[in-house]
Amino acid sequence: MLQRQEQGLTAAEGAMPIPIDSRKKPATVKVHVTSGAGVDITWSDGHASHYDFAYLREECPCATCNDERIRKSAMASAGPASAAALPMFKPKARAQAATTVGNYAIQITFTDGHATGIFSYDHLRSICPCPDCAKAFRAAGG
């Protein structure tokens, strides 16, 4: 046992899982925080995805954002409200900073102060805004 501890963790014991679907593994990732252009990823299968920061903010996978989406969906399915609320103006979300999380994700701090979402590469490929990815990853469940 001591010998095993001295050698360190094996890949299976210590590394984050690599996406099973090789199409969800990035070849290059460019996060354009300064210019505000968004995130560009070229995937291992050659597909290129572009994500605006506003789109990523709306698709944040954190628990708080997921709860909010579920709440909005439940309210929408309950039917129209008796008095329609006027939408509040919300400035378009931008990124203030971005960091890599291991070799599996990106964490973005947005101008609205939100920073808890960790965008795994698996999730990013699943939410690629192009019609081909919508068909391949969302309609069929991925």
N, C-alpha and C positions, 0 to 999 in steps of 0.2 A: 504494500500500500504506500509506504514512504517513497519508494522509487517512482510510482505513478504520480504522486504529488509533486515531486521534483521536476518531472517532465512537463508539467502544466496540463491544461485542459486539452482534450482532443477537439477537433472541429465540431463533432456532434455534441459535445458537452458545453462548449463555450460560445460558439458562434450563433448569430441570429440565422434563422432559416432563410435559405435562398428560395425565391419563388419557384414553385413546382413548374409552372407554365413558363417556359423559356422566353415567350413573347413579352413577359412582364419584367424582363431584366434589361436595365438600361445599358446602352453602349456609351452614350455621352449625356451629361446633364448640364445645362447652363441656366442659372438663375440670374435674371437681370434686375436686381434690386435698384441700382442707381438710376437706370433709365426708365424703370417702371414697366418694361416691356413684357414681363411675365416669366414663365418657365418654359424652356425648350428642351425636350428629351428626344433623342434618337434611340430607339429600342433595338435589341439584339436581332430582331427580324427585319431591320431596315426601316420600319415605320417611324415617322417623325410626328411628334405631338407638340402642340403649343397650348399653354394654359395662361389665360389672363389672370392676374391676381384677384380681381373681383370674382371671377368664376371659382377660383380655389377657395376664397373666403366663404362663398355660398355652399361649397361642397366639403367644408371642413369635417373630418371624420371624428372629432372629439365627442365625448359623451354629452357635453352640454349642448352642442350643436345638433347632435342626433336627437336628443330629447325635444329640442325646439322644433325640428322638422316633423317629428311625430305629433307634437301638440298642434302645429299648424295644419297638418293633414287631417287630424281628427276634427278640428274646427271646420275645415272646408267640407268634409264629408257630412257634417251635421246639418248642412244646408245654409242658405244665405241668412245673414243676420238681419234683424228687423230694421236696423239703421246702419247702413253701410258706412264704415269708418274710412275717412280719407287717409290715404297713405302718407306717411311722414317722409320728408326728403331725407335721404341718407347719402352722404358723399360716397363716391365709388371707392371701394377698399383698395389700398395700395400696400405694398410690403415696406416695412422699415428695415428688416433684417431677415436673413435666412441662414440656417446652419444644417449641415448634414448630420444625420443620426445613424451612427454605425455605417454599414454599407447597404442599408435597406430603406432609408427614408430621408425626407427633408422636413425640417420644422421652420415655419414661417411666422414672424411677428408682424402683424398687420397694424395699419395706422389707427384702427379703432381700439387698439390695446390688446386684441385677442392674440394669444400665442400658444395655446395648449394643443392645437391640432398637429399631429405628426402624420405627414402624408407619405405612407409607404409607397414604394414603387409599384407594388401590386395594386394598391388602391388607385394610384395615378393612371395606370394603364386602363383600369376598369372604368374610370370616369373620363377618359379621353373624349373630347367633344366632337370628334369626327364621326360621321355616320357609319363608317365601316366598323369602328371599335364599339359603337353603341350596339350594333347588330351582333358582333362577335362576343362581347363581354357582358352586356347588360341584358339583352333580350334572352340569351341562352343561359344566363346565369354564370357565365364566365369561363 
